[in-house]
Amino acid sequence: MTAAHDLQAVLGAGPAGTALAVELARRGHRVRLVDRAGTGPAIEGVERFSADVSTAEGARAAVDGAAVVHHCVNVGYHLQTEVMPRIQVAVLAAAEAVGARLVVLDTLYPYGETHGVVMTEDTPWNATTRKGRMRAELDARYLAAHREGRLGVVLGRSADFVGPGVLSSTLGAAVFPAALTGGQVPAFGDIDLPHSYTYIGDVAAGLATLGEHPDADGRVWHLPTAPALTTREIFTMIEDRTGRPLDLTAVEEARPFGPFDETFMDEYAEMFYQHTEPQIVDSTAVEEAYGLVPTPLSVALDTTLAWYEEWLTAR
């Protein structure tokens, strides 16, 4: 296992990177949390650091001295196919140069349409969309770098996020504020299909655990994800907690709604299949290998609603 005193560099200070930094510090690691600004609320045990990791110089500065590098960087949806490959080149080279292992936060996009088949780590990569093919190509390069002996690399795949601090998920700022205040809640696609959501705390715990176990390297793991419910069942759980019915608005195709503007939804259109077929993630492998237990969705919704109540009060 990775020693607790080793420096772990977390690239990307969005919901996943921030949650991961908190988890790593809780486990006793020295943590550097990197984004372009290098600012934000103080986190005990975490050093904030400013760098542009899409450049060779920025990536090298960000990972200097790190034993493990966690790549949680994301960019604007409309910029992903252009910018994410550039970030990969810089981060791979930087991690290799300093002799660090690389833990990559990944998506389900490489699988493409599964027609409801449960997704495991053995599911074929059949993406046909631009962003799906891009992610699959990046993942193939990450795993090739490991096979070539350049550095240890492990990928942790997550379903759609849910949890404190998660705004841009389809189970995020489009849902919880409206659920608490009586606004319109989007019902994307067919909400009677099962749809997996990964709690942000489980994303952090999964990535932290993969970072502590070099024996995990060289493959994809699904991060701990609770058994899938239908989105309607999740909405009913939210109603039970808020004591008010949700004002659902059917969104049967990608169109602007709430926090999802036209620029985002134009890019999201090719990925809308995720709401017109079951999206079911099986994370048995990582649970059995490392003793991880997904947070029950009931607990995830409790903590998320509590966070959004505070978020709305502070606005």
N, C-alpha and C positions, 0 to 999 in steps of 0.2 A: 504493500500500500504506500501511497505518497505520504511523506512525513508532514505532520501538521504545521511545521515551521517553514516549509517551503513556500515561496511566493507563487500565488496563482493570479494570473492576469485575466480579467474578464473584459472582453471587447464587446462594447455595446451596453448602454445604460438604460435600455427600455425596460419594460416589465420583467422580461425573463432575465436579462443581465443583472438588474437590480436585485431581484429575488435571489438569484444565484450568489451574488456578492454577500448578501446577508447570511445565506445558508453556509457559505464557506467560512465566513468570519465566526459564525456560531460553532463551527466544527474546529476552530482553532487555527485556521490557516491565515497567513498574511495575504491580503487581498488588494489588488490594484484594479479599480473600476475605470474603464477607459471609454470616453466618447469625445466628439469633436470639441465640446464646450468645456468639459472637465469641471463642471459646476453642478450644484444640486444640494439637497439636504444632506447634512452630515450623517454618516452611517458609522456606528462604532466599529472600529477595527478595519475600516476600509479607507484606502487612499484613493482619492479621485485624481484622474490624470487626463490631460488634454492631448489628443493625437488624432490625426486623420489616417486611419489604417488602410485606406485605399491607395496610399502611397508607400513606396518601399521604406522611405525614411521614417514616416509616421508609424508604420507597423513595427519596425525594428525598435524604435524608442518605446513603444507601448509594451513590448514583451521582454525588454531587457531584464535579465536576471530571473525570469520566470521558469519554474519547473513544469508548470502546466499552463497552457493557454486555452481559454474557453472562448470560442467564436460565437457570440450571440448577436452579431451586428445585423441589422436590417436597414433597409432604405425605403424611401417612398415607393409605393407599389408600381407606379408608372416608370420608375428608374431601375427596377430590379434586374431586368435582363441585360442592361448596359453596365450597371455598377457592381453587382455581386460577383461576376467573374473577375473583375479587376481587384476586388477585395481579396478574393481567394488567392490570387497570385502573390499579393503582397504578404498576406498572413502566413501562407505556407512557407514562403522563403524566410520570413522573419523567425517563425517558430523553429524551422530547421537550423537556422544560423545559430540560435542560442541553445540548441539541444533540448528544446521543450517538447512535451507531448501536446497534442492538439485534440481538444474536445469540441465537436461541432454540433450546435443546435440545428436540427434539420426539420423538414416538413414532410407531409404525406404526398406532396405533389408528384414525386417520381413514379408513384404507382399508377397515376392516371385513373381512368374510370374502372372501377372494380365490379360494377353491376351488383353490388351488395355483398360480395364475398368478403368474409372477415379478413382484415389485413393483419398478416404476421410478417416477421422479418424475411420470410421466404416468398412473399408475394412478388410476382414478376413486376419489373419496372416497365410499364406500358404507356407512359405519358405521351399525349399527342399535342398538348397545348404548348405555347411558347415558354411559359414559366415552368411548366412541368418538365419539358425537355431540358431547359437550362439547369434546373435543380438536379436532374438525373446526371447530366454531364459533369456538374461540379462534384457530385458525390462519387462518380466513377474516378475522377482525378484525385480526390482525397484518398480513396482506398488504394489507388495505384501508388500514391506517394508512400503509403504504409508498406505495401508489398515490395516496393523497390528499396526499402530500408532507409529511406530519407529521414523518417521520424515516425513515432507512434501516433496513430490517428484513430479516433473512435467517433461514431455519429450517433446522436440521440434524437430520434424522431418523435414529434409531438403532434397530437390532434389539435384542433382549434383550442386556443387558450380560454380559460375562465378564471377569474380570481381578482383579488385586490390589485389595483393599478392597471388592470387590463382594460383598455379603452376601445381599441380598434377591432377586436374580435366581433363576430356576429353574435356572441353572447357577452357583450360588453356595454359600451356607452350607448348603443342603440336600444338596449333593453332595460337595464337596471334603473337609470334615472326616470324613464317613463313609467316603469312599474311602480316606483315609489311616489310619483307625482300625478299619475293618471293620464300621462301622455300616450301617444300612439307607439305601439311596439311592432316592429316588422316581423312578419312570419315568412321567412325566406323559403321559397320552394314548397316542398311537401313536409310539413312539420309532424306528420304522423309516421315518418321514417326514423329508425334509430340513427342517432348521430353522436359520435364520441366527442367529448370535450376533456381536455387535460388541465387539471388544476395547476395554477402557476407555481404553487408550493411544491407540487410533485415534479414539475419541470426542473425546478432548482435542486430538489433532492436527488433526482435521477442524474442530472449532469454532474453534480458534486460527487456522487458515488462513482460514476464512470471515471471522473478525474482522479479518484483515489485508487483505482484498480487498473494497472497496466495490462493485466490479463484480459481486460475487456477490449483491447485494441484490435483494429483490423476488420471491424464489422459494424453493421447497423444494429442498434437496439431501439425498441419502442420504449419511450419513457412511461413511467407508471400512469395508467389511465383507467379510471373506474369503468365498470361495465356500462355499455351504451344504453341510454334510454331514448325514447322519442323526444324530439324537441317540445312537442305538446305536453308530454309528461313533465318535462323540466319547467315549462311555463306554469303548469298546475302547481308544482312545488313552490314556485315563486309567489303565485297567488295565495297559497296557504300561509306563506310567511308575511306577506304584506297586508293580508286581509281585504284585498280589493281585486276585482277581476281585471285582467289585462285587456286593454283596448287594442286588439290585434288588427293589423293591416296586412293583407296578403301582398307579398312581393314575389310575383311568379317569374320574373325575369330580372336581370341586372339593371336597375335604374336607381337614380339618386334617392337616398332616404336618410333623414337625420344626419348623423356625422359622416355618412358615406356620400361624398360629393361625386359630381359627374366624372371628374378625372379618375377617381378611384374605381367607380363602378364600370366605366368603359374598359378598364384593364381587368376587372374582376369577372367580366362576362364570360370569358373562356373557362373560368374555374367554377362557374355556377352549377356545374354538374354535381358538385359536392352537396347540393341541397335538393337534388332530384333523384338521388339514389342513396341507399343506406351507406353510412360512413362508420364502419365498426372497426375499432382498433383493439387488438389483443396484445397485452403487455406481459403475458405470462413469463416470457423468457427472462426479462430483467428482474421480475419479482422473485422467481425461483433462484436465479443465480446470486442475487445480492440481498435477498430478504426485504425488498421494498414492498410497501403496501400502499396502493392508491388511496387518496383521501376520498371518503364517500361523498357522492354529489350533494347529499343533504348538508354535510359540513361545509363543503365548498360554497354552496349557496348562502349559508348563514354568514360566513366570513365576508363573502363578496357584497351582500346586501348591507352589512354593517359598514364596510369601507365606503360604499357609494353614499350611504347616509351622511357620513362625515364629509365626503367629497362635495356633495351638494350644499351642505351647510357652509363650507368654506368658500364657495364660489360667489 
